[in-house]
Amino acid sequence: MISNLDLPPYTIDPGVLARFDQRRTAFGRRHWDEDAAFYGQGVHDRAAEALAKGTEGYSRQEFARLRAAWTVSDHFRGAYAWEKLGGPDPALGGLPPHPVDDPVLASEQVKATARAYGADLAGVCALDLRWLYARRMDGTAIDMPESVNRAVVMAIHMDPAGIAHSPDFRAGTATGVGYSRMAYAIACLAEFLRNLGYRALPMGNDSALSIPLAIDAGLGELGRNGLLLTPQYGACVRLCKVLTDMPLAPDRPISFGVQQVCRGCRRCARHCPAGAISDADEPSFEVVCPSNNPGIRRWAVHADKCYSFWVEN
């Protein structure tokens, strides 16, 4: 049973929680943290070794399919642009921003538009600035325009059959398709909001933390595995968002029993091949590696073990 909540179903320590530096994620630390076991190593660096073994799911064809799946995400950089693509649209004739008399209706229309562009789930939340990264991967500070106070968060359902082959190349294809669909969805939704006369800042994994924003927007809850669990698709989703100053009514967070189930289940912890998922009885404020942000009560995932496993595979 899904229950609507007034407050998100997570606990933070406001005296400890601070905006996280994206360079401290495992994907960032591989570039500069010489103490990390995966320093200087990319997830596909050992692909040739896997191909040479000829193991099922690691064929040359599967690897070619995997790499191609990322094409839109990796090469259409306009998807992540914070300004209108192509400059001002003369067809709009300098029109003023589209008036919003009913923020609830406007929110429903924006979410319907997100779904039309490929989002399987969409929600709106007030922008909590604590979920913005402090700095990007390149070290530049992230400053948010004061007027931007809403996030439209989208979930893209990945192919379950492909993900079921994890960690081989077939799962990588499903992931890449998810990221390319993300790029398409945020680019189109951002242009839609701009065409209505509002600011729109599209984001994939960059600039802000997707999971807490998705929780705030009512898309799901945080699981023991460190992923967003949705009622519709479980954890088999990719998350993206567009921040905007359009006056939209926020959705309410939801609870459908994830924390209670995760306390007793532990299947993900038992079966994680990297041993990266906590087996503790209760979530806590404990951090287990440099890529965990302090001040959040959760079952912290050991990102170093997780990333090292992907490098090996």
Secondary structure, DSSP 4 states (H G I P E B T S, - for coil): --EE-SS-S-EE-TTT--PPBGGGSHHHHHHH-TTSTTTT--TTTTHHHHHHHT-TT--HHHHHHHHHHTHHHHH-GGGG-SS-TTSS-GGGTTPPPPP-S-HHHHHHHHHHHHHHTT-SEEEEEE--GGGB-SB-TTS-B----TT--EEEEEEEE--HHHHTTTTSHHHHHHHHHHHHHHHHHHHHHHHHHHHTT--EEEESSSSB-HHHHHHHTTS-EE-TTSSEEBTTTBT-EEEEEEEE-S--PPPPPEESSHHHHHHHH-HHHHH-TT--S---SS-BS---STTSPTTEEB----HHHHHHHHHH-
